Amino acid sequence: VNMTSVKCPLDERHVVRRNPKTGIVEDMPDLHPDLIEPVDFVAYSPPPSDASDEASLAEWSERLSSIDEDLKWLLSQNYSQFWCQAIFDNSLKSFLDSYLMFAPRSWVGLSLPSHTQAVHRSVHRRVFMVFVRMTTNRESEDDFLSDNAFADILYENFLLDIPKMMDLCVLFGGREPQQGNTQLLTKMLNNVFLKQPKYTEDLQHSAEAVLSAFDKLKEKVLSGGHPSDTQIDSVERSDAADLINYLIDIGRTLLAFMHVYHPSTHIFHCAGFTKQ
């Protein structure tokens, strides 16, 4: 066997180098917390609620531009540096979590100046490309992670979980296969669920949790005529609006997820979703 032709996965690579933190020359793995660059990713926040507040909008736009530049830098890094940042940079994890949580959904109107709108679109696209890289364990013949390491890295470092996958689908997918990035998202999630079976078990638990949340919502709505110690006396208009917005959000999110990851429909069906 010609061993020179055997490629080594990133998770098994070691190089003798000077540790950038200690200054000591040592045999270090290519994936090591001391190898991350000190980039401080700031958290994403929703656009100012008052579009006429120029000071708040200017501050938010400046923050957005900083995020865009940091994401541009991240995506320009080579395979090993990208994965070091993805695994060990907590500020990056916090930013990605905040974007998935607070980024405006398609059914929410977003009124921004044209320049700020363009920057927001750029951030949106770059966030998606970060997740494309994080759900791809092989970028080239030379740059790849072993299947087991890839599965463990995603799961044990909480780079992905079921709520994040659902957010990805509702932010970047579409109702039809040709819309948005649905086909690419399907390929991404299929790969993730195939490589890490624990996500399927998590999805089953998530389906049960969603049904439980629906039960609680139903109890809250019906409690207006049947007050008890554990139920509110009535549903005020503001509460009703919150309930409606919540139902719209969770309904569209679930639909987007099911359109992207088709096996989820069977899991939700088995959990009793259609009956509910």
Backbone bond lengths (Angstrom), bond angles and torsions (degrees), N, CA, C in turn:
res aa  C-N    CA-C-N  psi(-1)  N-CA   C-N-CA  omega(-1)  CA-C   N-CA-C  phi
1 V - - - 1.440 - - 1.524 109.30 -
2 N 1.307 116.85 131.57 1.452 121.29 177.59 1.523 108.99 -83.17
3 M 1.341 117.18 98.83 1.452 121.70 -174.36 1.520 112.32 -67.67
4 T 1.345 116.83 -20.61 1.464 118.65 -179.81 1.515 111.99 -67.67
5 S 1.338 116.60 -18.37 1.462 120.37 -178.72 1.526 112.19 -89.15
6 V 1.350 116.27 -7.90 1.451 120.44 -178.27 1.534 108.98 -83.01
7 K 1.329 115.99 120.83 1.453 121.13 -179.36 1.525 109.85 -84.81
8 C 1.315 115.46 144.77 1.459 120.86 -178.83 1.524 109.40 -103.23
9 P 1.343 117.53 128.14 1.467 119.41 178.48 1.519 111.25 -66.61
10 L 1.310 115.81 154.93 1.460 121.53 -177.36 1.523 111.99 -56.33
11 D 1.335 117.43 -37.65 1.463 120.64 -176.98 1.521 113.34 -69.80
12 E 1.342 117.85 -8.01 1.461 120.87 179.34 1.526 112.51 -112.96
13 R 1.314 117.12 -0.38 1.464 120.31 -176.43 1.533 111.99 -81.06
14 H 1.334 114.72 138.03 1.461 122.74 174.35 1.524 108.04 -131.56
15 V 1.322 116.15 142.99 1.461 121.11 178.19 1.526 108.29 -137.85
16 V 1.340 115.90 137.79 1.460 120.10 174.40 1.529 107.32 -76.84
17 R 1.312 116.79 118.09 1.468 121.62 -176.94 1.521 109.70 -152.27
18 R 1.317 114.39 167.51 1.455 120.00 176.56 1.521 108.91 -82.55
19 N 1.325 116.26 121.78 1.458 120.16 178.43 1.533 108.65 -63.64
20 P 1.342 116.77 121.00 1.475 119.30 -175.39 1.525 113.66 -64.19
21 K 1.325 117.43 -18.39 1.465 120.15 -179.38 1.527 112.56 -94.84
22 T 1.348 116.06 -40.52 1.462 119.31 -176.56 1.525 112.99 -96.06
23 G 1.340 116.05 -21.46 1.457 119.81 -177.32 1.513 113.25 79.33
24 I 1.328 117.39 1.81 1.461 121.98 -178.42 1.526 109.84 -90.40
25 V 1.327 116.39 135.18 1.465 121.06 175.16 1.526 108.02 -77.09
26 E 1.309 116.34 123.04 1.467 120.10 -176.17 1.529 110.65 -151.70
27 D 1.309 114.00 164.89 1.465 120.75 176.02 1.526 107.40 -82.21
28 M 1.329 116.60 108.59 1.465 120.89 -175.41 1.520 110.85 -117.57
29 P 1.338 117.09 142.88 1.469 119.40 172.26 1.518 109.60 -69.32
30 D 1.308 116.34 152.88 1.470 120.44 178.69 1.520 111.64 -66.05
31 L 1.334 116.76 -23.97 1.464 121.36 175.63 1.515 108.30 -104.38
32 H 1.335 115.39 101.04 1.464 120.03 -175.06 1.526 108.56 -149.47
33 P 1.332 118.01 137.53 1.471 120.06 -177.45 1.524 114.14 -60.92
34 D 1.349 117.68 -26.44 1.462 119.51 -179.92 1.523 112.47 -73.47
35 L 1.321 117.26 -8.11 1.465 120.48 -176.77 1.525 113.71 -96.73
36 I 1.328 117.48 -0.22 1.461 118.00 179.08 1.525 109.99 -75.00
37 E 1.321 115.18 148.60 1.460 121.13 175.26 1.526 108.29 -83.75
38 P 1.343 116.90 143.25 1.479 120.11 -176.60 1.525 112.65 -77.58
39 V 1.309 115.63 66.42 1.461 120.87 176.77 1.524 108.24 -97.96
40 D 1.306 116.58 124.48 1.467 120.33 -177.03 1.532 108.92 -99.45
41 F 1.327 115.11 95.94 1.460 119.46 178.15 1.532 108.87 -73.02
42 V 1.326 115.92 126.48 1.470 119.22 178.89 1.519 109.42 -87.18
43 A 1.314 116.13 151.29 1.467 121.00 -178.67 1.524 110.31 -69.72
44 Y 1.308 115.25 149.02 1.464 121.26 175.88 1.525 108.98 -83.63
45 S 1.312 116.10 140.38 1.458 121.27 174.50 1.522 108.52 -127.20
46 P 1.321 117.96 151.95 1.466 120.33 -179.90 1.524 111.00 -62.61
47 P 1.326 117.57 158.21 1.463 120.63 176.64 1.524 110.39 -60.10
48 P 1.335 118.17 152.93 1.467 120.38 177.93 1.523 110.76 -56.15
49 S 1.321 116.10 137.57 1.468 120.37 -178.98 1.517 111.80 -66.76
50 D 1.333 116.54 -27.85 1.460 121.29 179.16 1.524 108.82 -104.04
51 A 1.335 115.97 100.76 1.463 120.84 -176.71 1.523 112.63 -65.71
52 S 1.330 116.83 -18.06 1.469 120.27 -179.54 1.523 112.43 -84.36
53 D 1.322 117.33 -7.36 1.464 121.64 178.81 1.528 107.99 -80.93
54 E 1.312 116.34 91.58 1.459 121.42 -173.17 1.523 112.72 -63.56
55 A 1.331 117.10 -37.43 1.465 120.00 -179.05 1.533 111.09 -64.62
56 S 1.337 116.28 -46.06 1.467 120.32 179.69 1.521 110.91 -65.52
57 L 1.329 116.08 -38.94 1.459 120.42 -179.87 1.527 111.10 -66.77
58 A 1.336 116.69 -39.74 1.462 120.52 179.11 1.527 110.74 -65.44
59 E 1.333 116.33 -41.69 1.462 120.62 178.40 1.519 110.84 -64.40
60 W 1.328 116.40 -42.94 1.468 120.50 179.64 1.531 110.50 -65.95
61 S 1.326 117.54 -39.98 1.469 121.74 179.62 1.524 110.95 -63.87
62 E 1.336 116.38 -39.23 1.467 120.23 177.96 1.523 110.58 -64.32
63 R 1.311 116.12 -41.18 1.466 121.61 177.21 1.526 109.93 -62.07
64 L 1.319 116.09 -42.06 1.459 121.48 -179.30 1.531 111.08 -63.89
65 S 1.322 116.95 -40.99 1.465 121.28 179.33 1.524 110.73 -64.28
66 S 1.336 116.38 -38.74 1.459 120.44 177.40 1.527 110.78 -63.48
67 I 1.328 116.62 -42.68 1.464 121.58 177.49 1.521 110.21 -60.65
68 D 1.318 116.14 -43.44 1.466 121.04 -178.03 1.530 110.92 -61.55
69 E 1.332 117.17 -42.87 1.462 121.09 179.62 1.521 111.47 -65.99
70 D 1.325 116.47 -40.30 1.468 119.71 179.68 1.531 111.23 -66.24
71 L 1.316 116.85 -38.75 1.466 120.24 178.06 1.529 110.83 -68.40
72 K 1.317 116.11 -38.02 1.468 120.30 176.49 1.525 109.96 -59.85
73 W 1.343 116.12 -43.20 1.467 120.23 177.86 1.528 110.53 -62.73
74 L 1.322 116.92 -46.30 1.460 120.94 -177.46 1.520 111.49 -58.68
75 L 1.314 116.48 -45.82 1.463 120.46 -177.20 1.523 112.92 -70.27
76 S 1.323 116.65 -17.47 1.470 120.32 178.86 1.526 112.23 -84.88
77 Q 1.337 117.47 -9.01 1.460 120.85 -176.63 1.528 111.15 -75.21
78 N 1.326 114.74 153.89 1.455 118.60 177.52 1.531 110.28 -70.50
79 Y 1.291 115.91 175.43 1.461 121.95 -171.50 1.527 112.51 -58.25
80 S 1.331 116.87 -48.25 1.464 119.68 -176.35 1.522 111.41 -68.47
81 Q 1.338 117.56 -39.97 1.459 119.32 -179.54 1.525 111.01 -68.79
82 F 1.333 116.57 -38.72 1.461 119.87 177.57 1.524 110.55 -58.79
83 W 1.334 116.62 -45.87 1.469 119.27 -177.02 1.527 111.76 -72.33
84 C 1.321 117.94 -30.31 1.468 119.41 173.87 1.524 109.87 -61.31
85 Q 1.324 116.55 -45.82 1.463 120.10 179.85 1.525 110.03 -65.15
86 A 1.333 116.93 -43.07 1.465 120.81 -176.76 1.528 111.36 -63.14
87 I 1.321 116.60 -37.60 1.465 120.45 -176.05 1.528 112.39 -83.59
88 F 1.340 116.23 -42.28 1.468 119.27 -167.30 1.530 114.94 -108.82
89 D 1.315 118.53 -11.42 1.464 120.72 -177.56 1.527 109.67 -90.04
90 N 1.307 116.15 100.10 1.465 120.53 -177.45 1.526 112.66 -66.61
91 S 1.332 117.19 -29.06 1.466 118.63 178.67 1.526 110.58 -67.11
92 L 1.324 117.38 -33.57 1.464 121.08 176.84 1.527 110.10 -67.21
93 K 1.328 116.35 -44.15 1.466 119.95 178.56 1.525 110.75 -60.08
94 S 1.325 116.32 -43.82 1.467 120.28 -179.36 1.522 110.96 -64.34
95 F 1.331 116.11 -40.21 1.460 118.72 178.36 1.526 111.23 -62.66
96 L 1.328 116.81 -49.00 1.468 120.05 -178.14 1.527 110.65 -60.40
97 D 1.322 116.78 -41.25 1.465 120.32 177.48 1.529 110.56 -60.50
98 S 1.331 116.09 -43.77 1.467 119.77 -177.67 1.519 111.36 -67.36
99 Y 1.333 116.97 -35.17 1.462 118.60 179.52 1.522 110.94 -68.72
100 L 1.311 116.95 -45.82 1.463 119.87 179.42 1.521 111.10 -61.10
101 M 1.320 116.51 -33.35 1.458 120.68 -177.27 1.530 112.74 -78.45
102 F 1.333 116.74 -41.12 1.463 119.86 -169.00 1.524 115.53 -110.21
103 A 1.317 118.64 -9.07 1.466 119.57 -179.86 1.531 109.91 -60.60
104 P 1.326 118.26 135.87 1.472 120.92 -177.91 1.525 111.66 -59.42
105 R 1.318 115.73 134.85 1.459 121.17 175.99 1.530 109.58 -79.13
106 S 1.319 115.87 163.46 1.464 120.72 -174.52 1.521 113.12 -63.68
107 W 1.333 117.34 -26.56 1.463 119.69 -177.73 1.533 112.46 -88.12
108 V 1.330 116.15 1.78 1.459 120.44 177.56 1.520 108.44 -103.52
109 G 1.309 117.23 122.93 1.455 120.64 -179.13 1.521 111.11 -64.44
110 L 1.342 116.76 135.90 1.458 121.86 -179.21 1.522 108.15 -124.80
111 S 1.322 116.15 107.33 1.461 121.74 -178.53 1.518 109.40 -106.74
112 L 1.341 115.96 107.44 1.457 121.92 -178.62 1.521 110.03 -135.58
113 P 1.339 117.64 154.12 1.466 119.65 172.56 1.519 110.45 -57.30
114 S 1.310 117.41 151.82 1.466 121.81 -172.84 1.527 112.65 -56.29
115 H 1.336 117.73 -42.74 1.468 119.53 -179.46 1.529 110.73 -64.31
116 T 1.329 116.43 -45.94 1.466 120.18 179.82 1.521 110.91 -64.44
117 Q 1.318 116.35 -38.44 1.457 120.96 176.93 1.524 110.98 -59.79
118 A 1.336 116.29 -40.75 1.466 120.78 179.86 1.529 110.99 -65.39
119 V 1.333 116.76 -41.07 1.456 120.45 178.60 1.531 110.16 -65.29
120 H 1.331 115.83 -40.47 1.473 119.24 179.50 1.529 110.48 -64.05
121 R 1.320 117.15 -39.86 1.472 119.76 176.96 1.527 110.48 -62.37
122 S 1.328 116.01 -38.21 1.465 120.05 179.39 1.527 110.54 -65.69
123 V 1.324 117.23 -44.37 1.464 120.93 177.02 1.525 109.99 -60.31
124 H 1.323 116.31 -44.11 1.462 121.60 -179.84 1.527 110.68 -58.37
125 R 1.333 116.09 -45.95 1.470 120.67 -179.50 1.525 110.97 -65.94
126 R 1.326 116.55 -41.78 1.458 119.44 -177.67 1.533 111.43 -68.95
127 V 1.321 117.83 -36.81 1.463 120.25 175.89 1.526 109.61 -58.92
128 F 1.322 115.53 -44.27 1.461 118.85 179.35 1.527 110.91 -61.24
129 M 1.339 117.26 -42.52 1.456 120.14 -178.79 1.527 111.74 -66.20
130 V 1.333 117.69 -30.84 1.466 120.58 174.79 1.524 109.64 -62.37
131 F 1.329 116.52 -44.79 1.468 119.26 179.96 1.522 111.69 -71.11
132 V 1.328 117.68 -29.33 1.463 119.64 174.35 1.528 109.45 -60.92
133 R 1.323 115.89 -45.87 1.470 119.19 179.68 1.530 111.16 -66.57
134 M 1.325 116.98 -37.85 1.468 120.10 -177.01 1.525 112.32 -72.79
135 T 1.311 118.51 -17.32 1.464 120.40 179.26 1.530 111.63 -105.27
136 T 1.326 115.78 11.46 1.465 121.29 179.40 1.517 108.82 -117.98
137 N 1.310 116.84 112.23 1.460 118.80 -177.03 1.521 113.34 -88.22
138 R 1.328 117.25 -3.02 1.466 119.57 176.80 1.526 108.83 -138.82
139 E 1.336 115.91 112.74 1.460 120.15 178.81 1.515 111.74 -96.00
140 S 1.313 116.67 -29.07 1.465 121.05 -179.44 1.518 108.45 -158.93
141 E 1.309 115.00 -178.78 1.466 119.89 179.43 1.524 111.27 -63.14
142 D 1.325 116.06 -30.82 1.460 120.52 -177.48 1.526 113.27 -96.80
143 D 1.308 116.96 -27.61 1.466 121.34 -174.06 1.523 110.67 -108.60
144 F 1.326 115.29 104.25 1.455 120.30 -179.43 1.519 110.08 -160.08
145 L 1.326 115.23 159.72 1.460 122.83 173.04 1.525 108.18 -109.86
146 S 1.328 116.81 146.85 1.460 118.93 173.87 1.525 108.58 -64.81
147 D 1.314 116.98 153.48 1.467 120.83 -176.13 1.525 111.77 -58.31
148 N 1.323 116.99 -44.64 1.461 120.17 -177.44 1.526 111.56 -66.12
149 A 1.332 116.53 -41.90 1.465 119.85 179.66 1.528 110.36 -66.23
150 F 1.305 116.21 -42.19 1.472 120.77 178.51 1.523 110.58 -58.27
151 A 1.333 116.21 -46.76 1.466 120.78 -179.80 1.522 111.23 -61.65
152 D 1.321 116.03 -44.27 1.471 119.84 -178.39 1.527 111.59 -69.64
153 I 1.316 117.50 -39.13 1.466 121.14 -179.18 1.519 110.48 -61.56
154 L 1.326 117.08 -47.11 1.463 120.39 -179.58 1.516 111.23 -62.02
155 Y 1.315 115.83 -45.19 1.471 120.59 -171.46 1.524 112.18 -80.44
156 E 1.320 117.34 -48.22 1.460 120.67 -174.02 1.523 112.46 -73.50
157 N 1.325 117.05 -24.85 1.465 120.27 179.11 1.529 111.98 -98.76
158 F 1.335 116.46 7.11 1.464 122.40 177.07 1.531 112.73 55.76
159 L 1.343 115.89 34.22 1.462 118.77 176.88 1.521 110.35 -69.24
160 L 1.327 115.61 -29.26 1.459 121.86 175.66 1.516 109.67 -139.19
161 D 1.317 115.41 146.27 1.458 122.03 168.22 1.528 106.90 -147.63
162 I 1.307 117.68 178.78 1.461 120.04 -174.60 1.531 112.21 -62.25
163 P 1.331 120.23 -47.80 1.474 119.19 177.87 1.527 112.87 -57.73
164 K 1.340 117.23 -39.24 1.466 119.54 178.88 1.529 110.75 -64.95
165 M 1.322 116.72 -40.83 1.468 119.79 178.51 1.527 110.52 -62.19
166 M 1.327 116.22 -41.15 1.461 119.74 178.77 1.520 111.23 -63.90
167 D 1.335 116.02 -41.93 1.465 119.92 177.54 1.523 111.09 -62.60
168 L 1.322 116.91 -40.84 1.462 120.64 177.60 1.527 110.94 -58.15
169 C 1.319 115.45 -42.65 1.463 120.12 -177.43 1.522 111.72 -66.96
170 V 1.326 116.84 -41.66 1.463 118.94 -176.68 1.530 111.03 -76.04
171 L 1.334 117.51 -26.84 1.459 120.48 -179.74 1.525 112.88 -84.01
172 F 1.333 116.70 -33.97 1.459 119.43 -171.07 1.520 114.21 -120.01
173 G 1.332 118.15 -6.82 1.454 120.68 -178.39 1.515 112.15 -98.14
174 G 1.316 115.38 -169.05 1.456 122.15 178.66 1.506 110.48 -151.48
175 R 1.339 115.85 166.08 1.463 120.22 -179.14 1.518 112.22 -67.34
176 E 1.338 116.41 -28.54 1.458 120.88 -178.75 1.527 109.81 -112.34
177 P 1.344 117.49 150.96 1.463 120.70 -176.81 1.523 113.60 -56.53
178 Q 1.355 117.60 -31.96 1.451 119.98 -176.70 1.530 112.65 -84.46
179 Q 1.311 117.50 -5.32 1.448 120.97 -178.66 1.523 111.49 -90.23
180 G 1.344 114.78 149.13 1.452 119.72 175.63 1.520 111.63 54.54
181 N 1.314 115.26 -138.00 1.463 121.21 -180.00 1.526 110.35 -114.62
182 T 1.330 115.56 33.67 1.463 120.33 -172.10 1.525 112.51 -57.87
183 Q 1.316 117.01 -45.34 1.463 119.13 -177.72 1.525 111.41 -63.74
184 L 1.323 116.62 -42.16 1.463 119.99 179.09 1.525 110.47 -68.12
185 L 1.327 117.29 -39.75 1.463 120.72 177.17 1.521 111.18 -61.42
186 T 1.324 116.63 -41.28 1.464 120.94 177.90 1.524 110.50 -59.79
187 K 1.321 115.85 -44.47 1.469 120.22 178.37 1.527 110.58 -62.79
188 M 1.339 116.52 -41.38 1.466 121.21 -179.86 1.524 111.47 -62.48
189 L 1.337 116.48 -50.88 1.466 119.57 -176.42 1.521 111.65 -70.19
190 N 1.322 117.38 -36.68 1.464 119.70 175.95 1.532 110.18 -57.61
191 N 1.321 116.48 -41.81 1.460 120.88 -179.86 1.525 110.97 -66.53
192 V 1.330 116.12 -42.10 1.468 120.49 -178.54 1.528 111.11 -65.08
193 F 1.331 117.46 -47.51 1.467 120.50 -179.32 1.531 111.30 -67.51
194 L 1.327 116.77 -32.97 1.462 120.43 178.26 1.526 110.89 -67.83
195 K 1.331 115.79 -44.46 1.469 119.87 -176.02 1.528 111.78 -76.10
196 Q 1.337 117.92 -31.91 1.468 121.04 -176.94 1.534 109.98 -125.67
197 P 1.340 117.82 91.97 1.477 122.07 -178.19 1.533 113.59 -62.48
198 K 1.321 117.92 -19.27 1.466 119.79 179.90 1.525 111.45 -60.81
199 Y 1.325 116.78 -27.19 1.465 119.41 179.58 1.529 111.82 -65.81
200 T 1.334 116.89 -31.27 1.462 119.57 178.23 1.525 110.43 -65.69
201 E 1.320 116.49 -41.79 1.463 120.55 176.64 1.534 110.14 -63.88
202 D 1.326 116.49 -40.41 1.472 120.45 177.99 1.525 111.05 -63.34
203 L 1.330 116.08 -37.53 1.465 119.89 179.71 1.527 110.66 -65.63
204 Q 1.312 116.54 -37.72 1.469 119.58 176.95 1.521 110.95 -61.80
205 H 1.326 117.05 -43.00 1.467 120.99 177.40 1.531 110.68 -65.75
206 S 1.330 116.58 -37.71 1.461 120.42 179.41 1.522 111.52 -65.03
207 A 1.333 116.90 -39.27 1.462 120.68 178.24 1.524 110.32 -61.49
208 E 1.322 116.35 -41.87 1.463 120.17 178.00 1.529 110.91 -65.28
209 A 1.337 116.97 -37.90 1.464 121.16 179.66 1.524 111.14 -66.65
210 V 1.327 116.75 -37.98 1.472 120.71 178.20 1.522 110.34 -64.19
211 L 1.319 116.72 -43.65 1.467 120.50 178.56 1.524 111.02 -63.29
212 S 1.317 116.61 -38.74 1.457 120.30 177.36 1.528 110.69 -63.82
213 A 1.326 116.63 -39.32 1.466 120.65 178.19 1.521 110.69 -64.48
214 F 1.324 116.87 -39.13 1.464 120.63 177.52 1.526 110.60 -64.09
215 D 1.322 117.20 -39.76 1.467 120.92 177.88 1.526 110.93 -60.23
216 K 1.325 116.04 -42.86 1.461 120.46 179.78 1.522 111.26 -66.40
217 L 1.332 116.53 -38.20 1.462 119.93 177.10 1.523 110.82 -63.43
218 K 1.324 115.75 -42.23 1.462 120.05 -179.78 1.524 110.29 -63.27
219 E 1.323 116.65 -42.05 1.461 120.62 178.42 1.530 110.69 -62.24
220 K 1.314 115.81 -40.12 1.460 119.67 -178.84 1.517 111.66 -65.53
221 V 1.339 116.72 -41.49 1.460 120.48 179.98 1.524 111.07 -67.63
222 L 1.328 116.26 -42.79 1.463 120.27 -177.02 1.519 112.96 -76.75
223 S 1.316 116.85 -13.38 1.455 119.62 -174.85 1.523 113.06 -71.04
224 G 1.334 118.02 -12.09 1.459 120.43 -179.85 1.509 112.97 -57.15
225 G 1.332 117.68 -36.54 1.456 120.09 -178.61 1.511 112.98 -98.00
226 H 1.325 116.82 -5.16 1.465 120.26 -177.51 1.515 109.63 -137.75
227 P 1.325 117.24 69.77 1.463 119.34 -178.31 1.521 111.34 -65.61
228 S 1.323 114.31 147.64 1.458 120.61 176.12 1.515 107.71 -151.13
229 D 1.333 115.15 179.02 1.467 118.64 -178.17 1.513 111.85 -62.80
230 T 1.319 117.14 -29.20 1.458 120.05 -175.43 1.511 112.53 -101.76
231 Q 1.329 118.06 3.14 1.453 121.12 -177.47 1.525 110.02 -124.86
232 I 1.338 116.08 151.62 1.443 119.76 177.10 1.517 109.19 -76.74
233 D 1.338 117.19 154.98 1.458 121.12 -177.16 1.521 111.97 -70.99
234 S 1.297 117.67 -36.23 1.467 120.41 -179.09 1.510 109.41 -155.66
235 V 1.296 113.87 163.41 1.456 119.36 178.16 1.520 107.81 -102.01
236 E 1.304 116.09 107.40 1.450 120.19 179.71 1.526 109.93 -68.31
237 R 1.325 114.68 163.95 1.463 118.14 -178.59 1.522 112.18 -58.79
238 S 1.323 116.76 -42.07 1.468 119.59 179.79 1.520 110.72 -63.88
239 D 1.338 115.57 -39.94 1.461 119.21 177.62 1.520 110.95 -64.81
240 A 1.324 115.90 -39.63 1.464 120.09 179.22 1.521 110.60 -63.15
241 A 1.331 115.96 -41.05 1.465 119.50 178.65 1.527 110.74 -63.70
242 D 1.334 116.24 -41.16 1.463 120.06 177.98 1.528 110.86 -62.72
243 L 1.331 116.00 -41.44 1.459 120.27 179.32 1.524 111.09 -62.87
244 I 1.326 115.63 -43.06 1.465 119.90 -179.25 1.527 110.23 -64.27
245 N 1.342 116.29 -45.41 1.464 119.83 179.53 1.527 111.10 -62.36
246 Y 1.339 115.15 -38.33 1.461 119.36 179.22 1.531 110.52 -64.86
247 L 1.331 115.76 -43.67 1.465 120.04 -179.87 1.524 111.16 -64.83
248 I 1.342 116.51 -39.82 1.463 119.70 177.41 1.521 110.19 -61.89
249 D 1.324 115.27 -45.51 1.461 119.90 -177.86 1.523 111.71 -63.37
250 I 1.326 116.65 -50.26 1.459 119.09 -177.00 1.527 111.30 -70.17
251 G 1.340 116.36 -34.59 1.458 119.57 178.69 1.518 112.10 -64.85
252 R 1.322 116.67 -47.54 1.469 120.14 179.96 1.522 111.37 -67.76
253 T 1.326 116.08 -35.99 1.463 119.48 179.28 1.524 110.79 -64.51
254 L 1.331 116.45 -44.88 1.468 119.83 179.13 1.520 111.44 -64.50
255 L 1.338 116.69 -41.96 1.467 119.95 178.29 1.523 111.19 -60.57
256 A 1.336 116.02 -45.13 1.468 119.92 179.99 1.525 110.63 -61.31
257 F 1.330 116.18 -42.88 1.463 120.45 -179.01 1.527 110.71 -64.02
258 M 1.331 116.64 -43.02 1.461 119.80 -179.34 1.525 111.85 -67.89
259 H 1.326 117.24 -33.51 1.465 120.46 177.02 1.522 110.90 -67.78
260 V 1.324 116.96 -31.49 1.463 120.39 -178.29 1.516 110.99 -85.50
261 Y 1.332 117.03 -51.62 1.462 120.85 -177.17 1.522 109.06 -108.45
262 H 1.318 116.23 92.27 1.463 122.34 -171.23 1.530 114.77 -60.86
263 P 1.342 120.65 -36.81 1.468 118.96 179.02 1.531 113.70 -59.74
264 S 1.322 117.38 -18.19 1.469 119.48 -179.25 1.527 111.72 -65.70
265 T 1.334 117.39 -26.73 1.467 119.43 -179.12 1.531 110.48 -62.65
266 H 1.321 116.93 -38.88 1.470 120.49 179.02 1.525 110.54 -67.02
267 I 1.335 116.45 -39.76 1.465 120.70 -179.09 1.523 110.47 -64.92
268 F 1.323 117.27 -43.83 1.464 120.61 178.83 1.522 111.29 -68.47
269 H 1.324 116.96 -35.35 1.453 120.63 177.36 1.528 110.54 -63.73
270 C 1.331 116.46 -45.20 1.467 120.61 179.78 1.531 112.06 -64.04
271 A 1.342 116.01 -27.25 1.455 120.36 179.87 1.527 111.96 -80.51
272 G 1.353 116.60 -4.24 1.449 120.55 179.16 1.520 114.99 93.07
273 F 1.350 115.78 18.88 1.463 120.27 -175.87 1.518 112.25 -63.03
274 T 1.312 118.49 -41.23 1.464 120.87 -177.19 1.531 111.63 -66.94
275 K 1.315 116.68 -35.25 1.460 119.83 177.14 1.530 110.92 -66.64
276 Q 1.309 115.07 -39.30 1.457 119.89 -178.85 1.526 111.40 -65.92
